[in-house]
Amino acid sequence: MPVEQSPPDHGPSTAAVHAGEQRQRAHDSITTPIVLAATYPFDDTAALVEFQEGRVQREEYGRYGNPTIRAAEAKLAALESPNGQDTALLCPSGMSAITTTILAMVPSGGHIIITDDGYRRTRQFVRTILARLGVEHTVVPTGDYTALEAAIRPGQTRLIISESPTNPYLLVIDLPRVAEIARKHRVKTMIDATFATPFNQRPIEFGIDLVTHSCTKYLGGHNDLLAGVVIGKPDLISALRDAQGILGGICDPHSAYLLIRGVKTFALRMERQNASGMAIAQFLESHPRVTRVYYPGLPSHPNHDLAVAQMHGFGGVVSFEIDGDLEATSNFVDRLRIPYIAPSLGGVESLVEQPSLMSFYELSSEERLAVGMRDNLVRLSCGIEDTADLITDLTQALDLF
């Protein structure tokens, strides 16, 4: 069933509320209903033939489409691409969006390029599972565009993958430069923009082919769902949709409904989280017990000028190093009263983690340092609590050293 697009002159809050949903809905409901159907019958054989010939658009089987999921996809596409020229594929998680895209686009014998700072599970998938499937890869330093171009293998490289900002050091990629290099060599690009969100940055506008998000984070915004999305030109997404139908990694209608509901307050939440992220980063940078802060909104960040040029805001994640070892850092985290010690980010509740223990526990301190993960690194994801309360909490935890 067709869905509506928010006009391109509508702002992010209006698009978040209205885009992608029919104005008139089943049973006169103001909310898009959860359609819990695995199969969709046809009135007769003529109706089936009409569908098979593409003369009507409708659902057939749950693995190939669902009305609630379609509405969520249209809403996300409108946020990422207000001109309406791109479309979205909803997946059951952010990792599913990434793995489905790579599996669909890169054949055995193919080659991909990935940057060294980023989500460890993406790198792990490339390094282990893809390698077993005969896909080769090259890891290049984040921000080294000479190395990136040099790593391209003519006729073999299919995809350049990065994040912007990256996890956990919040490095910002020069999106136009990456897009230009890729076009020159006829290679596709994919950016994981989970940390930025469509509110702060839209990579497609800079020439990137595909954008992925973990909708579990800022887009859902309430730490209560798992979902992911990949957005790009219709021909690319159509191929990915075909692959999804074969691989079987589909989102469920209830999660799609929760995502639609969460997105309606997305712009409001981002305004608060952007403001808190900036204020907390400035506070931490001025505190004597903090040795370094990683936040693109700070002039001290190595990619600050690039972030200002490409981003409308800098997000709610602040990474920082404290003046102490692994144990001292753990004690600081334990003294915080408001944030929960937990993975993930982007929800209404503030979350804090010590990446060396949360994600790299199995490695020694030396091994963690070798992959750029310091024992005294803390990653704070600001929720929507009052900024002053978060700063007061950080102050008491730091002052107890």
C-alpha positions in Angstrom: 0.0 0.0 0.0 1.4 3.4 -0.9 2.8 5.7 1.9 3.1 9.4 2.1 6.3 11.4 2.0 6.7 14.5 4.0 7.3 17.5 1.7 11.0 18.4 1.3 10.4 21.9 2.9 9.2 20.3 6.2 11.6 20.4 9.1 13.0 17.4 10.9 10.3 17.3 13.7 7.5 17.5 11.1 9.1 14.8 9.0 9.7 12.6 12.1 6.0 12.8 13.1 4.3 12.5 9.7 6.6 11.2 7.0 6.0 7.7 5.7 2.6 7.2 7.1 -0.8 7.3 5.4 -3.0 10.2 6.4 -6.1 7.9 6.6 -5.4 4.6 8.5 -7.2 1.5 9.3 -10.1 1.9 11.6 -9.5 5.7 11.7 -6.5 5.1 14.0 -4.1 8.0 14.4 -1.3 5.5 14.8 0.0 3.1 12.2 -1.3 -0.3 13.2 0.8 -3.4 13.9 0.0 -5.8 11.1 0.8 -9.3 12.4 0.4 -11.3 9.3 2.8 -13.9 7.8 0.8 -14.3 4.6 -1.6 -12.2 2.5 -4.2 -14.0 0.4 -5.4 -13.1 -3.1 -9.1 -12.8 -4.1 -8.6 -15.0 -7.1 -5.9 -16.1 -9.7 -6.4 -12.9 -11.7 -5.4 -10.8 -8.7 -2.3 -13.0 -8.2 -1.3 -12.5 -11.9 -1.9 -8.8 -11.6 0.5 -8.7 -8.7 3.1 -11.0 -10.4 3.1 -8.7 -13.4 3.7 -5.6 -11.2 0.4 -4.0 -12.0 -0.5 -3.7 -8.3 1.5 -3.1 -5.2 0.6 -5.1 -2.2 2.0 -7.6 0.3 2.3 -11.3 -0.5 4.4 -13.0 2.3 5.8 -11.7 5.5 9.5 -12.3 4.5 9.1 -10.0 1.5 7.1 -7.1 3.1 4.7 -5.9 5.8 2.6 -2.7 5.9 4.0 -1.6 9.3 7.6 -2.2 8.2 7.0 -0.3 4.9 5.8 2.7 6.9 8.9 2.6 9.1 11.1 2.4 6.0 9.4 5.3 4.4 9.8 7.4 7.5 13.5 6.6 7.9 14.1 7.3 4.2 12.4 10.7 4.5 14.6 11.7 7.4 17.8 10.6 5.7 16.9 11.8 2.2 14.3 14.7 2.3 14.3 15.0 -1.5 12.5 11.6 -1.7 15.0 10.1 -4.2 16.2 7.4 -1.8 14.6 4.4 -0.1 15.2 2.3 2.9 15.4 -1.4 3.9 14.6 -2.2 7.5 16.5 -5.0 9.2 16.3 -6.7 12.5 19.5 -5.0 13.9 22.2 -2.6 12.8 24.6 -5.5 12.3 22.0 -7.2 10.1 21.8 -4.1 7.9 25.6 -4.1 7.5 26.0 -7.8 6.9 23.1 -8.1 4.5 24.5 -5.2 2.5 28.0 -6.6 2.4 26.9 -10.2 1.5 24.7 -8.8 -1.3 27.2 -6.6 -2.8 30.6 -8.4 -2.5 31.1 -11.7 -4.2 33.7 -14.4 -3.3 37.0 -13.1 -4.6 35.9 -9.6 -4.1 37.7 -7.0 -1.9 36.5 -4.4 0.5 38.3 -1.5 2.4 37.4 -0.7 6.0 38.8 1.9 8.3 40.5 1.0 11.6 38.4 3.0 14.0 34.9 1.7 14.2 32.4 -0.8 15.6 34.4 -3.9 16.5 31.7 -6.3 15.3 31.7 -4.9 11.8 35.5 -5.4 11.7 35.1 -8.8 13.2 32.6 -9.8 10.5 34.9 -8.6 7.8 38.0 -10.3 9.3 36.4 -13.7 10.1 33.2 -14.6 8.3 33.9 -12.8 5.1 37.4 -14.2 5.0 36.0 -17.7 5.1 33.8 -16.8 2.2 36.7 -15.8 0.1 36.3 -12.0 0.4 39.6 -10.1 1.0 39.9 -6.9 2.9 42.3 -4.0 3.7 42.2 -2.0 6.9 43.3 1.6 6.4 43.9 4.3 9.1 40.8 6.4 9.6 41.3 9.7 7.8 44.3 8.6 5.7 42.8 9.2 2.2 46.0 8.5 0.4 46.2 5.0 2.0 42.5 4.5 1.2 42.9 5.3 -2.5 46.1 3.2 -2.7 44.3 0.2 -1.2 41.7 0.1 -4.1 42.3 -2.9 -6.3 40.9 -2.2 -9.8 38.1 -4.6 -10.8 38.2 -6.3 -7.4 37.4 -3.7 -4.8 33.6 -3.4 -4.4 32.9 -1.5 -1.3 34.5 1.1 1.0 33.1 1.0 4.6 33.6 3.5 7.4 31.7 5.3 10.1 31.3 9.0 10.8 31.7 9.8 13.6 33.5 6.6 14.5 33.2 4.4 17.6 34.6 5.2 20.2 36.9 8.1 19.3 34.4 10.0 17.3 36.6 10.7 14.3 34.8 12.4 11.4 35.3 11.2 7.9 35.7 13.7 5.0 32.6 12.4 3.2 32.9 14.3 -0.1 36.6 13.2 -0.4 35.7 9.5 0.2 32.8 9.8 -2.3 35.1 11.4 -4.9 37.8 8.7 -4.6 35.2 6.0 -4.8 33.5 7.4 -7.9 36.9 7.8 -9.6 37.5 4.1 -9.2 33.9 3.0 -9.6 33.6 1.6 -6.1 30.5 1.9 -3.9 30.6 3.5 -0.4 28.8 2.7 2.8 28.9 4.9 5.9 27.5 3.8 9.3 26.1 7.1 10.6 24.6 5.8 13.8 26.4 8.2 16.0 25.5 11.2 13.8 21.9 10.4 13.0 20.0 12.0 10.1 19.4 15.0 12.4 23.1 15.9 12.5 24.5 14.6 9.2 23.2 13.0 6.0 26.0 11.3 4.1 24.0 10.8 1.0 24.0 14.6 0.5 27.8 14.4 0.2 27.8 11.6 -2.4 27.9 8.5 -0.3 26.0 5.6 -1.9 24.6 3.8 1.2 24.0 4.9 4.8 23.3 2.5 7.7 22.0 3.1 11.1 21.5 1.0 14.2 17.9 2.1 14.8 18.3 0.5 18.3 20.2 3.7 19.2 19.0 7.3 18.6 16.2 6.6 16.1 14.3 4.2 18.4 15.6 6.2 21.3 14.1 4.2 24.2 16.4 1.2 24.7 13.5 -1.1 23.9 13.9 -2.4 20.4 16.5 -3.9 18.0 16.5 -2.7 14.4 18.7 -1.5 11.7 18.3 0.3 8.3 20.2 0.8 5.1 19.3 3.7 2.9 20.3 4.5 -0.7 19.1 4.7 -4.3 16.1 2.5 -5.2 18.1 0.2 -7.5 20.7 -0.6 -4.8 18.0 -1.1 -2.1 16.0 -3.3 -4.4 18.9 -5.6 -4.8 19.5 -5.6 -1.1 15.8 -6.3 -0.5 16.0 -9.4 -2.8 19.0 -10.6 -0.8 17.1 -10.1 2.5 14.3 -12.2 1.2 16.7 -15.0 0.6 18.8 -14.6 3.7 15.7 -14.2 5.9 16.9 -11.4 8.2 13.8 -9.4 8.6 12.5 -7.0 11.2 9.3 -7.9 13.1 6.2 -5.7 12.8 6.1 -4.9 16.6 9.7 -3.6 16.5 8.8 -1.5 13.4 5.8 -0.1 15.3 8.0 0.8 18.3 10.5 2.4 15.9 7.8 4.5 14.3 6.7 5.7 17.7 10.2 6.4 18.8 11.1 8.4 15.7 8.2 10.8 16.3 10.2 12.4 19.2 13.6 11.9 17.5 14.3 15.6 16.7 13.2 16.7 20.2 15.5 14.2 21.8 18.4 15.0 19.5 18.2 18.7 20.4 18.6 17.8 24.1 21.3 15.2 23.5 23.3 17.5 21.3 23.2 20.3 23.9 24.1 17.9 26.7 26.9 16.3 24.7 28.5 19.7 24.1 28.1 21.0 27.6 29.5 17.9 29.2 32.4 17.7 26.7 33.3 21.3 27.6 33.0 20.5 31.4 35.1 17.4 31.1 37.8 19.2 29.1 38.2 21.8 31.9 38.4 19.2 34.7 41.9 18.5 36.1 41.2 14.8 36.5 40.3 14.3 32.8 43.3 14.0 30.5 41.6 14.0 27.1 38.1 14.4 25.7 37.0 13.1 22.3 34.1 15.1 21.0 33.8 16.6 17.5 32.2 19.8 18.8 35.4 20.8 20.7 38.1 22.8 18.9 40.6 20.4 20.4 39.2 17.5 18.4 41.4 16.7 15.4 38.4 16.7 13.0 36.6 19.7 14.5 36.7 21.9 11.3 35.5 19.0 9.2 32.7 18.2 11.7 31.6 21.9 11.6 31.5 21.8 7.8 29.5 18.5 7.6 27.4 18.3 10.8 24.5 20.3 12.2 25.2 19.0 15.7 27.7 16.7 17.3 25.6 14.1 19.2 25.2 12.9 22.7 28.2 10.6 22.9 31.4 11.9 24.7 34.5 9.7 25.0 37.2 10.8 27.5 40.2 9.5 29.4 40.7 10.1 33.1 43.9 10.4 35.0 44.1 6.9 36.3 44.6 3.2 35.5 42.0 0.5 34.8 41.0 0.1 38.4 40.7 3.9 39.0 38.6 4.2 35.9 36.3 1.4 37.0 35.9 3.1 40.4 35.0 6.4 38.7 32.3 4.6 36.6 30.9 2.9 39.7 30.5 6.2 41.5 28.2 7.6 38.9 24.6 7.6 40.1 22.6 8.6 37.0 24.0 6.7 34.0 23.5 2.9 33.8 26.6 0.8 33.2 25.5 -0.7 29.9 26.5 -1.1 26.2 24.6 0.8 23.5 23.8 4.5 23.2 21.2 7.0 22.0 18.3 6.2 24.4 16.5 8.5 26.8 18.6 7.0 29.7 22.2 8.0 30.0 24.6 5.0 29.6 28.3 4.7 30.5 30.8 2.1 29.7 34.5 1.4 30.1 35.2 0.0 26.6 38.3 -2.0 27.8 36.0 -4.1 30.0 32.7 -3.9 28.1 33.9 -4.8 24.7 37.6 -5.9 25.0 37.5 -7.8 28.3 39.2 -10.9 26.8 42.3 -8.9 25.9 45.2 -7.9 28.1 46.0 -4.3 28.7 48.9 -4.5 26.2 46.7 -6.2 23.6 44.0 -3.6 24.1 46.5 -0.8 23.7 47.7 -2.4 20.5 44.3 -2.0 19.0 44.0 1.6 20.3 41.9 0.9 23.3 43.2 2.5 26.5 42.2 1.2 29.9 41.3 4.7 31.2 38.8 5.4 28.3 35.2 6.1 29.2 32.3 6.4 26.8 29.3 8.3 28.0 26.1 8.4 26.1 23.9 11.3 27.3 20.2 10.6 27.6 17.6 13.3 28.0 18.1 14.0 31.7 18.7 17.5 32.8 22.2 18.5 31.7 23.0 20.2 35.0 22.2 16.9 36.9 24.5 14.9 34.6 27.4 17.4 35.2 26.8 17.4 39.0 27.0 13.6 38.9 30.2 13.6 36.9 31.6 16.2 39.3 31.0 14.2 42.4 32.4 11.0 40.8 35.6 12.8 39.6 36.1 14.6 42.9 36.1 11.4 44.9 39.5 10.4 43.4 
